[in-house]
Protein backbone atom coordinates (compact mmCIF):
# COMPACT_ATOMS: atom_id res chain seq x y z
CA UNK A 1 0.00 0.00 0.00
CA UNK A 2 1.70 3.17 -1.20
CA UNK A 3 0.28 5.74 1.19
CA UNK A 4 -0.68 3.55 4.10
CA UNK A 5 -0.23 6.37 6.60
CA UNK A 6 -2.67 8.48 4.58
CA UNK A 7 -5.17 5.62 4.39
CA UNK A 8 -4.98 5.18 8.17
CA UNK A 9 -5.62 8.89 8.69
CA UNK A 10 -8.54 8.85 6.26
CA UNK A 11 -10.21 5.81 7.86
CA UNK A 12 -9.69 7.28 11.33
CA UNK A 13 -11.45 10.46 10.16
CA UNK A 14 -14.28 8.40 8.68
CA UNK A 15 -14.73 6.58 12.00
CA UNK A 16 -14.70 9.90 13.87
CA UNK A 17 -17.60 11.01 11.64
CA UNK A 18 -19.51 7.71 11.79
CA UNK A 19 -18.38 5.29 14.50
CA UNK A 20 -20.87 2.63 13.39
CA UNK A 21 -19.64 2.38 9.78
CA UNK A 22 -18.34 -1.18 9.51
CA UNK A 23 -16.38 -0.73 6.23
CA UNK A 24 -14.26 2.05 7.77
CA UNK A 25 -13.28 -0.24 10.65
CA UNK A 26 -12.58 -3.07 8.21
CA UNK A 27 -10.31 -0.99 5.99
CA UNK A 28 -8.59 0.59 8.99
CA UNK A 29 -7.91 -2.97 10.16
CA UNK A 30 -6.45 -3.82 6.76
CA UNK A 31 -4.26 -0.71 6.86
CA UNK A 32 -3.08 -1.43 10.41
CA UNK A 33 -2.23 -5.00 9.37
CA UNK A 34 -0.16 -3.64 6.47
CA UNK A 35 1.50 -1.33 9.00
CA UNK A 36 2.56 -4.40 11.07
CA UNK A 37 0.20 -3.58 13.94
CA UNK A 38 -1.86 -6.78 14.31
CA UNK A 39 -3.24 -5.95 17.77
CA UNK A 40 -4.62 -2.63 16.53
CA UNK A 41 -5.88 -4.28 13.36
CA UNK A 42 -7.63 -6.99 15.37
CA UNK A 43 -9.50 -4.36 17.38
CA UNK A 44 -10.88 -2.82 14.20
CA UNK A 45 -11.74 -6.15 12.58
CA UNK A 46 -13.63 -7.12 15.75
CA UNK A 47 -15.50 -3.80 15.68
CA UNK A 48 -16.29 -4.25 11.97
CA UNK A 49 -17.62 -7.74 12.68
CA UNK A 50 -19.83 -6.49 15.52
CA UNK A 51 -21.31 -3.86 13.17
CA UNK A 52 -21.70 -6.18 10.16
CA UNK A 53 -25.02 -7.62 11.33
CA UNK A 54 -25.93 -9.22 7.99
CA UNK A 55 -22.43 -10.62 7.47
CA UNK A 56 -21.98 -8.72 4.22
CA UNK A 57 -18.17 -8.82 4.40
CA UNK A 58 -16.67 -12.30 4.87
CA UNK A 59 -13.23 -10.67 4.52
CA UNK A 60 -13.49 -9.56 8.15
CA UNK A 61 -12.93 -13.17 9.23
CA UNK A 62 -9.89 -13.39 6.96
CA UNK A 63 -8.50 -10.20 8.49
CA UNK A 64 -8.97 -11.58 11.99
CA UNK A 65 -7.29 -14.83 10.95
CA UNK A 66 -4.29 -12.92 9.61
CA UNK A 67 -4.02 -10.97 12.86
CA UNK A 68 -4.09 -14.13 14.95
CA UNK A 69 -1.51 -15.71 12.66
CA UNK A 70 0.85 -12.74 13.02
CA UNK A 71 0.35 -12.85 16.79
CA UNK A 72 1.26 -16.55 16.89
CA UNK A 73 -2.24 -17.53 18.00
CA UNK A 74 -2.54 -20.33 15.48
CA UNK A 75 -5.62 -22.22 16.78
CA UNK A 76 -7.61 -18.97 16.68
CA UNK A 77 -6.24 -18.18 13.22
CA UNK A 78 -7.42 -21.57 11.96
CA UNK A 79 -10.91 -21.01 13.38
CA UNK A 80 -11.19 -17.59 11.74
CA UNK A 81 -10.00 -18.98 8.40
CA UNK A 82 -12.72 -21.64 8.73
CA UNK A 83 -15.25 -18.88 9.48
CA UNK A 84 -14.07 -16.99 6.38
CA UNK A 85 -14.53 -20.06 4.18
CA UNK A 86 -17.97 -20.76 5.64
CA UNK A 87 -19.06 -17.14 5.15
CA UNK A 88 -17.84 -17.15 1.54
CA UNK A 89 -19.71 -20.40 0.88
CA UNK A 90 -22.90 -18.95 2.41
CA UNK A 91 -22.65 -15.94 0.09
CA UNK A 92 -22.22 -18.32 -2.85
CA UNK A 93 -18.78 -16.95 -3.71
CA UNK A 94 -17.23 -20.39 -4.05
CA UNK A 95 -17.84 -24.02 -3.38
CA UNK A 96 -15.23 -26.44 -2.06
CA UNK A 97 -14.10 -29.13 -4.46
Backbone bond lengths (Angstrom), bond angles and torsions (degrees), N, CA, C in turn:
res aa  C-N    CA-C-N  psi(-1)  N-CA   C-N-CA  omega(-1)  CA-C   N-CA-C  phi
1 X - - - 1.448 - - 1.521 107.58 -
2 X 1.308 117.30 118.44 1.447 122.51 -173.84 1.515 115.04 -62.61
3 X 1.299 117.90 -51.94 1.459 122.20 -178.40 1.516 110.24 -115.18
4 X 1.310 115.31 60.13 1.458 120.19 -176.56 1.521 111.93 -59.55
5 X 1.323 116.82 -39.62 1.463 120.31 179.51 1.525 110.76 -61.79
6 X 1.340 116.36 -36.55 1.462 120.07 178.92 1.527 110.25 -70.93
7 X 1.321 116.84 -39.79 1.463 120.84 177.71 1.525 110.07 -61.27
8 X 1.322 116.69 -44.18 1.471 120.36 178.86 1.520 110.15 -59.34
9 X 1.317 116.99 -45.96 1.471 120.78 179.31 1.524 111.27 -61.88
10 X 1.326 116.67 -42.21 1.465 120.50 -179.84 1.529 111.84 -64.45
11 X 1.345 116.68 -44.83 1.470 119.26 -179.38 1.526 111.01 -69.21
12 X 1.318 117.47 -33.92 1.473 119.76 175.41 1.530 110.85 -64.48
13 X 1.329 117.10 -38.57 1.471 120.51 176.22 1.525 110.71 -65.58
14 X 1.324 116.39 -41.47 1.468 120.19 179.27 1.530 110.30 -61.05
15 X 1.321 116.84 -41.84 1.466 120.92 179.50 1.528 110.63 -67.33
16 X 1.330 116.68 -36.80 1.466 119.93 177.23 1.528 110.61 -61.86
17 X 1.331 116.78 -33.89 1.466 121.26 179.26 1.526 112.11 -79.67
18 X 1.331 116.39 -35.77 1.466 120.60 -177.13 1.525 109.34 -146.21
19 X 1.319 115.48 88.27 1.472 122.53 -176.26 1.527 112.63 -57.98
20 X 1.314 117.54 -28.69 1.470 120.62 -174.45 1.525 113.66 -94.13
21 X 1.327 117.82 17.22 1.464 121.71 -179.86 1.531 109.30 -90.48
22 X 1.322 115.35 99.64 1.464 122.20 -175.67 1.529 113.75 -54.38
23 X 1.350 120.13 -45.81 1.469 119.07 -178.66 1.531 114.01 -58.50
24 X 1.333 117.97 -33.42 1.469 119.57 178.91 1.526 110.06 -66.07
25 X 1.324 117.05 -40.81 1.467 120.29 177.40 1.530 110.13 -66.01
26 X 1.329 116.64 -41.43 1.462 120.25 179.01 1.529 110.80 -59.36
27 X 1.324 116.71 -52.00 1.457 119.79 -176.89 1.529 112.51 -70.14
28 X 1.334 117.48 -29.05 1.462 118.73 173.17 1.528 109.18 -67.19
29 X 1.332 116.79 -38.01 1.457 120.44 175.05 1.520 111.74 -60.58
30 X 1.325 116.10 -44.40 1.470 120.38 178.10 1.527 109.86 -60.20
31 X 1.323 116.54 -45.21 1.466 120.66 -178.94 1.519 111.70 -64.77
32 X 1.330 116.85 -40.84 1.469 120.47 178.71 1.526 110.35 -66.25
33 X 1.327 116.90 -35.96 1.467 120.16 177.14 1.527 110.19 -64.48
34 X 1.332 116.55 -42.44 1.470 120.68 176.52 1.528 111.49 -64.83
35 X 1.326 116.03 -25.00 1.463 121.58 179.84 1.539 111.34 -89.82
36 X 1.340 116.21 11.40 1.474 122.67 177.69 1.526 112.45 61.79
37 X 1.336 115.46 40.62 1.464 121.51 178.01 1.536 108.94 -125.85
38 X 1.355 116.57 70.36 1.466 119.28 -173.59 1.522 114.63 -64.10
39 X 1.333 118.97 -31.41 1.466 119.51 178.27 1.527 111.01 -65.90
40 X 1.334 115.84 -43.70 1.462 119.75 178.02 1.529 110.40 -66.95
41 X 1.316 116.35 -40.24 1.461 120.54 178.49 1.520 110.08 -61.14
42 X 1.326 116.87 -45.10 1.464 121.92 -178.84 1.521 110.88 -57.30
43 X 1.320 116.89 -42.15 1.463 121.48 178.97 1.525 110.52 -57.67
44 X 1.319 116.90 -42.47 1.466 119.96 -177.89 1.529 112.13 -76.56
45 X 1.331 117.34 -34.88 1.467 118.75 174.70 1.531 110.21 -64.51
46 X 1.331 117.28 -40.58 1.465 120.47 178.15 1.522 110.99 -63.26
47 X 1.322 116.70 -40.81 1.472 120.44 177.96 1.526 109.92 -65.75
48 X 1.322 117.25 -43.18 1.470 120.75 178.52 1.522 110.23 -60.10
49 X 1.326 116.75 -41.77 1.460 120.76 -179.99 1.523 110.97 -64.51
50 X 1.322 117.16 -41.03 1.465 120.13 -179.83 1.529 111.72 -65.86
51 X 1.328 116.93 -27.06 1.471 121.43 -179.40 1.526 112.74 -90.96
52 X 1.310 116.96 -17.03 1.474 122.54 -176.53 1.528 109.08 -88.50
53 X 1.313 116.29 68.90 1.465 123.15 -172.27 1.523 112.33 -58.58
54 X 1.300 118.03 -39.35 1.474 121.83 -177.60 1.525 113.21 -90.37
55 X 1.326 116.32 7.13 1.466 121.87 179.34 1.533 111.25 53.22
56 X 1.319 115.20 50.86 1.458 121.88 179.96 1.521 112.65 -75.00
57 X 1.347 117.16 -23.35 1.463 120.74 -173.68 1.531 111.29 -122.34
58 X 1.328 117.60 88.43 1.461 120.05 177.71 1.529 113.16 -61.60
59 X 1.324 117.47 -18.69 1.460 121.16 179.70 1.520 113.26 -62.68
60 X 1.329 117.23 -19.47 1.461 120.21 177.90 1.528 109.65 -60.94
61 X 1.332 116.51 -41.68 1.470 120.09 179.23 1.529 110.52 -63.41
62 X 1.314 116.28 -39.90 1.460 120.45 178.11 1.527 110.39 -63.14
63 X 1.322 116.81 -42.41 1.461 120.51 177.64 1.519 111.67 -60.95
64 X 1.339 116.46 -44.17 1.463 119.83 177.20 1.521 110.83 -61.27
65 X 1.336 116.25 -42.99 1.465 120.50 179.85 1.526 110.54 -59.86
66 X 1.322 116.88 -42.87 1.469 120.04 179.30 1.524 111.46 -64.44
67 X 1.327 116.71 -37.87 1.470 119.93 176.84 1.522 110.32 -62.29
68 X 1.327 116.40 -50.00 1.465 119.71 -179.88 1.524 111.26 -59.89
69 X 1.328 115.95 -39.31 1.461 119.42 178.83 1.532 110.47 -61.52
70 X 1.325 116.48 -47.32 1.468 120.21 -179.22 1.526 111.96 -65.65
71 X 1.334 116.32 -25.70 1.461 120.32 179.02 1.531 112.24 -88.39
72 X 1.339 116.46 0.72 1.458 120.34 179.38 1.515 113.76 76.22
73 X 1.317 116.65 16.82 1.470 122.22 179.71 1.528 108.07 -98.66
74 X 1.316 114.79 71.63 1.462 121.71 -169.13 1.529 115.09 -65.55
75 X 1.334 120.69 -41.12 1.470 118.81 177.88 1.538 111.97 -60.24
76 X 1.332 116.21 -39.52 1.459 119.75 178.27 1.530 110.92 -68.81
77 X 1.326 116.40 -37.12 1.468 120.11 177.15 1.526 110.39 -61.17
78 X 1.325 116.41 -44.31 1.467 120.39 179.78 1.525 110.33 -60.69
79 X 1.326 117.12 -44.73 1.469 120.48 179.98 1.520 111.48 -61.14
80 X 1.336 116.99 -41.53 1.470 119.42 -179.49 1.526 111.23 -70.63
81 X 1.337 117.70 -34.54 1.467 118.91 174.71 1.526 109.73 -63.91
82 X 1.340 117.02 -39.53 1.468 120.49 176.47 1.528 110.45 -62.56
83 X 1.331 116.90 -41.56 1.465 120.60 177.42 1.526 110.93 -62.49
84 X 1.331 116.85 -38.83 1.466 120.91 178.73 1.524 110.60 -63.39
85 X 1.326 116.35 -44.60 1.467 120.11 179.65 1.519 110.26 -63.23
86 X 1.329 116.47 -45.84 1.471 120.67 179.75 1.533 110.95 -60.24
87 X 1.324 116.56 -44.54 1.466 120.46 -179.54 1.526 111.34 -63.99
88 X 1.323 116.99 -39.68 1.472 120.39 177.67 1.539 110.19 -64.81
89 X 1.327 116.34 -42.28 1.465 120.01 178.55 1.526 110.80 -61.81
90 X 1.341 116.55 -42.90 1.466 120.98 179.70 1.523 112.23 -62.84
91 X 1.317 116.86 -32.02 1.473 120.43 177.51 1.527 111.46 -81.77
92 X 1.348 116.76 -6.22 1.453 120.25 179.78 1.509 113.39 78.46
93 X 1.334 117.38 18.75 1.465 120.35 -177.40 1.529 112.98 -76.22
94 X 1.322 116.86 -27.22 1.453 120.19 175.02 1.524 109.84 -163.97
95 X 1.283 114.52 161.00 1.452 120.48 177.10 1.521 108.36 -125.93
96 X 1.340 116.68 135.72 1.465 118.22 178.43 1.519 111.06 -64.59
97 X 1.308 115.13 149.81 1.465 121.02 -179.22 1.502 110.18 -83.25
